[in-house]
Every structure is written in C-alpha cells, then in structure tokens.
Amino acid sequence: MLLRRLTLCSRNHLDYRRRVCGFLTRPLTQVPKGRAHVSSFAHRGELRQAKRIVVKLGSAVVTRGDECGLALGRLASIVEQVAMLQNQGREMMIVTSGAVAFGKQRLRHEILLSQSVRQALHSGQNQLNDMSVPVLEARACAAAGQSGLMALYEAMFTQYSTCTAQVLVTNLDFHDDQKRQNLNSTLQELLRMNIVPIINTNDAVVPPPEPNSDLQGVNVISIKDNDSLAARLAVEMKADLLIALSDVEGLYDSPPGTDDAKLLDIFYPGDQHTITYGTKSRVGIGGMEAKVKAALWALQGGTSVVIANGTHPKVTGHVITDIVEGKKVGTFFSEIKPAGPTLEHQTQVARNSGRTLASLHPDKRSEIICHLAELLTERQEEILAANKMDMDLAVNTGLLPAAMLKRLSLSPAKLNSLSLGLHQIAVAAQDSVGRVLRRTRVAHNLELEQITVPIGVLLVIFEARPDCLPQVSALAIASGNALLLKGGKEAANTNRVLHQLTQEALSMHGVKEAVQLVSTREEVEDLCRLDKMIDLIIPRGSSQLVKNIQRVAKGIPVLGHSEGICHVYVDAEASVDKVIKIVRDSKCDYPAACNAMESLLIHRDILRTPLFDQIIDMFRTERVKIHAGPCLASYLTFSPSEAKSLRAEYGDLECCMEVVDSMQEAVDHIHKYGSSHTDVIITENEDTAEQFLQMLDSACVFWNASSRFADGYRFGLGAEVGISTARIHARGPVGLEGLLTTKWVLRGDGHTAADFSEQGTMKYLHENLPVGQPLAGQRDSN
C-alpha cells in the first residue's frame, strides 16, 4: 500500500515537475548573504549566517525501532524543516541512511509472500507452516530499497514545492580527481537550480566497511559510513554547516545513561582526551566516536558542525531550524575556546560558593552587605565614569527611548539611596536564614522544626537598569542564595564595575564566587533551559521581556509579572484634594514604572462636576493623553480618542479613562481587564473602601494612597527583586522573605515508625512549642 501511494505521488509529481522547478528557479528575494568560506563559525549565534547546509540523517533517525522500515512521521518533520530552509534561500543537501532498512522491509514482504504461495501449492492446504525469513544481505537490501527511499523523499518534498535529485557515491568518487570534480560540478549545478540533492553511499556495490580504517589527515578521509561521507561532502562543497542527527542529545563526556554523564554544549578539538565513548547505536556502523572524528575533520576543513538528537518526538519537528537559528541544541563544535568560563561552570561555582554563604553566621552576611553599601559611596567616581560611557553610547546610537535612558542613568543621589537601602537589608539579614517558623514536640525526645533556607541558585535577568545589580546582590547575600546576573548590554560597563565591587565585598568572608555576572554570548532562551542548575528566574524589565522568559523557561519557576495594568477608582464619595493628588502621583511621578496608573475609573456621579473638570485640567497640565473607554465616550459630545483596548499598559504619559456605575462594577472591571498588580480606591466611605479591599484579589490593594507605593523600598523591605502577581510563593513587592523557602528538621533518639504502630510503645504528642531561637544542639531532657 505504501509503495502504491508513493507511485501515485511520483506520477503526480512528474506531471507538474516543470511547473515546480520553474517556480523554484526564479530569483529569490530573501536569500541570505553568502560568506567567504575561510573558517568555521566561532559561536552558535553565527549559524544564522549559514548559507550552504548539509543535513546528515543517521540510521537511527531514519529507521523504525524494529530496524525494518522507515520512521515516516519523523522523516516527514525533517523534510518540512529542510524545505522551509531551502525556500528561505539556503542551499540544503541531505546525506541519508535508510536504503537498507527500506529494502529489508520490502524483501521480507516478498520472501514471506513467495513462501506462502509455494507452501500453498505444495501442500494443497490453506494452513501454512511456520515460516522463517533468512538473513538478508545488506547490499541486496540496499539495492531493493534505494528506489523506494528516493520515491518517498520525492513525494514528501513535493508537498513543499521542492525538487530533489538522487546522488549515489562511493569512496572512489572522492579519491579519483576526475570523478570528484564531476561530483562537485553536478552538486553545484543542482544547488544552482534550487534542487535538494539526496546523497547516499551506493551500498549495493560498496565493499564491507573496514573497522580499523581511520581518518587519514586533513585532505583525505576514508568514507566508511555516512558520518565520514557527510564530512567529506561538506568540506568538498565548502558547506557552512553540517548538522549530524543521531539518537542521542549530542556529545557526552562519558557514555549517556551513566550517573556522571554530562552533555557538552560546545566541544573543542583539544578536549578529545576528556571523552569516554560508549557502545554504538542499535543501527548504523559508525557510533559516536566516528561522528566526533568526522566532525573534527569537517571542522578543520572550515565547516561548522552540530551533533543533535533527531529522534526525540518533542524536538524533532524543529531541531534543524533551532540549530540554524543559533539556539542551544546538541553539541556545537568550535575551534575557538572562549576566554571566560562557561555558563555551566559559572552556575556550578556559584552554587558551591552559595552553600558556603548560607552557612555563614548572619553577622558575616550583614558585614558583606554593609561593606558593599560603603563601596557604592566610596567608589562613586568609578561607578559614574562607567555609567557615563554607557549613557554616551546609548545617546549616540539613539536606540533607547527616554524612559530606558532614565533607568540607565546613575547619579550620586541614586547611589546614596541605594546605599541606604542596602543598610536596611543588612539589618534584615540578621534574622533570615535558619529562622524557626514552627516547632513541634512529636513525641518524647522527638522534635520537629520548620526553618527558613535559601532557594538555591537565582537567575536575575534585567535590562537597562544597573541599580538593580547591587539591590538584587544584597538580597541574595542576605538570603544565602547563589546568584547569576544577566544584564542588558546597554549597561555593560556599569554592570561590570558594580559586579567587581560586589565580589570585593564577598571576598571579605571567602565567598567571592557566590554572585556571578553572565557576560558570555548566551541567549536568554539558552539560560532558561538550565532547569537542572537554576532554581528560580526573576526577570526585571519590560512586560515583553517577562512574557518571553515565561514562555521559554523550561521547568524553572519564574517570579514576576508580565504586565502592570494598575487601576485607580474614584468613588462618588471621594475627597477632591485626595483625588487630584493621588491620581497625579500615580500617573505622572514615573509613567514608565510597573506600578504607575494605566486606567482611571470614575463613578458616573462625578461626570459633569467640578471634580471631573479638575481631573481633566490636571491631565492637560501634565500633558497626559487620555484614551476614553466606550462608556465615557458615550457620555461626552466631544470625547478624546477612544481606547483601542481596556487592557493596555502604556508606560508613558497616557492612560485609559472609563466610567462605572458602582464600586462593584469597578471591581468587576479590574478583575476583567487588570493584571492583579496594584489597584487603588479613593473614597471617604470606610465601608465602601473595606469592601473594595476585601473583594479585589490583586497583589497590592490600596485605599487613599498612590499606586506608586507598591515598591519594596517604600514597604520597608530595603529593596526588591521585583513585583510578583503569582498566586503561590511570594506576591507583591518581593524582598528578602520572598527569596527563602523552608525545610523540615527532625531530631530524634533512635526513633522508628514502628514505635508508633498499634504494637509500638510510643504515642504521638504533637505539642506545639514556642519558636523563639533555634534549638540547634539542644535536646529534651525530660
């Protein structure tokens, strides 16, 4: 049935082959610029520039688990990605396995069919004896499977209006100069016509592989499998990138599945001695060692290489495109080793040093924070000089909006304020880690405590706001957490100096490495994939940044809010003076802040009153642009521009203004269009205010106070790592308490669960004890 469908597809394809090829050979408008083929790419991010790409499909990728037949679904997703890249203007080539498996399936079917016919004729009975399939010779299987494999590729690529061509090669085609030139010329012509070459060794005629043959220098490679074929072809065709898909995630430093096996993100030629290879895959004749040797040979020839998993159902559908986009997938082979430590190394060093930090006496952690606070004022000139470099660069490029320039800028007053906040954190650090929250006497001489402990390793990602670095560092130190900082490139110079000061303060008690500044070329999305190394991600920046991180975080909790749509509701019984004062401060004090008012709700009774006119006059004076909600627009003859959305975060001197009939309607409106950040009621009616405070479930709910009070410093937290609108863990401005979790400590005296069974001699007391100070080292003497 499969071959019948393939035949039909092939016939249909031949009918419109000329039309498809004509379409594909037209000039493309989005062709990536080619590059001089001098050396391989140094960093993953440069893979986006790859113009000519070879995709090698290993036997484990193409064949089914029973090694008899092809994995059609997996192959279809790979074809789709290759076709998409081809239609973007890249030059794609495929080196494929699968002919033997396809032929084995076909020959088994034919043998079983012929055996059944012969037995039926011989016995004259319909009942057949057990039939066994003889061992099939690989070359015969390849001969029977090549045509079917190619027909399958042709049928699949046809769905994407992409032409293909089959090229069968042997080792002699590369060793003979004339044949090699002919092969090169043929492939060049196919690529010029926008055709995808499907290349495979001619397994029907090649001799068995020589297991002891090895790579022979830079100019010659013995083609004994499709790994070496792909490497030789990539170098011969001056390909920019070779993607080798297998059934493992990439290259490990020891056999996958062993306890200490670590997937290598980047592999350098000088690291070969650190690798311990395991056994080969269930199919194929190469194995990981052959793949690495072929990859290094291609790398020497100027072709970048990535080895990745092409069999995982969750990633197969985008593994090739992810690699080309520069994402951290598989193992990237690079000739250039970065000067600094890898992200994985930084994370591990931070975790180890963080554990030492958490074990320090609270006084020592406070001393570190106080010293950092002093350095902020003592080294002001150094900090401000670095900040001036960042500001000058930002102004000259003109890429940052005014709000971000304001966040980027530091001043002596801002540094003094930071220093004061750090001193507050130092005081709070005295009673943070190891605090007993609950103590229970479970039974005689068996005491249970619940105590506060650090979360572990925090990753804080912030944009152009260098003041965030010392604040978050101090909170991490106070809570005993290790910290990774990923700052925006706009503040690179300022962040570098502030991080140096932070590590200088940490050095006084030997925990310098607990706070790390990530300065590599790692993409934010790659950082969010380190779920086994990072315990919590805290984004500080625009709503778009937070949304992106929440989207790409893989198994790591994200603490933050994606939007700051804060509402102020002016009740019918509001004080005129308080309304003007609070609304002005909520909107105009710092419009770009996440706690700035974005929507003003007014009671219908206030319309056409002096208070309404004063609000409008104040907005006009402050140059606030008003966007009228639908209800407000219906009341006014000449209304401002109507709001495009009632759920908008303007981040500027703009706001939405809408009319409601009651406090209940205001609450319903906020629940529907708000972001659970901060919402305010202005009224003199205490009952109305209390209902508002109880009914609204935002992280911060205020009565007769500006929304700008939703801030860790104003709450007396010293500083904050952000504002969370989550329903679990920390909520609202997150300070020191939000960076702690708990653990249970049980102190016994040889107790077992059997002691409390029906046959046991002990009974549960479950007596709550005063928490007070920890009872470390103390025992019940009764």
WOMO-V604880 format. One line per field, one symbol per residue. ss: DSSP state (~ for helix, > for strand, _ for the rest). burial: # if it has 16 or more other ideal C-beta (glycine too) atoms within 10 Angstrom, else .. A space follows every 50 residues. Layout:
ss->???
burial->???
This chain:
ss->_~~~~~~~~~~~~~~_~~~~~~~~___________________~~~~~~_ _>>>>>>_~~~~>______>_~~~~~~~~~~~~~~~~___>>>>>>__~~ ~~~~~~~~~~~~~~~~~~~~~~~______________~~~~~~~~~~~~~ ~~~~~~~~_____>>>>>>__~~~~_~~~~~~~~~~~~~~~~___>>>>> >______________>___>_____~~~~~~~~~~~____>>>>>>____ _>__________>__>>_~~~~~~_____________~~~~~~~~~~~~~ ___>>>>>>_________~~~~~~______>>>_________~~~~~~~~ ~~~~~~~~~__~~~~~~~~~~~~~~~~~_~~~~~~~~~~~~~~~~~~___ _~~~~~~~___~~~~~~~~~~~~~~~~~~~~____>>>>>>>>__>>>>> >>>>__>>>>>>____~~~~~~~~~~~~~__>>>>>>_~~~~~~~~~~~~ ~~~~~~~~~__~~~>>>______~~~~________>>>>>__~~~~~~~~ ~~____>>>______>>>>>_____~~~~~~~~~~~~~________>>>> >>>~~~___~~~~~~~~~~~~___>>>>_~~~~~~______>________ ___>>>>>>>__~~~~~~~~~~~____>>>>>___~~~~~~~~~~____> >>>___~~~____________>>>_______>>>__~~~>>>>>>>>___ __~~~~__________>>>_____________
burial->.....#..##..#......#...#.......#....#..##.##.##..# #############....####..##.###########..########### ########......#...#................#.##.########## ########...##########.##.....#..#...#..##..####### ####.#..#.....#.....#################.############ ##...........#####......#..#..#.######.########### ###########...###.######.##########.......##.##### #.##..##.#.#.##########.##..##..##.##..##.##.....# ..##..####...##..##.######.##..#####..#####.#####. ######################################.##########. ###.##..#.##########.#########..###########.##.##. .##..#.###############.##...##.#######..########## ###..#....##..#..##....#.####.###.....##..#..#.### ##.#######..#.###.##..###########....##..#...#.### ##.##########...##########...#######.###....#.#... #....#.....#............#.......
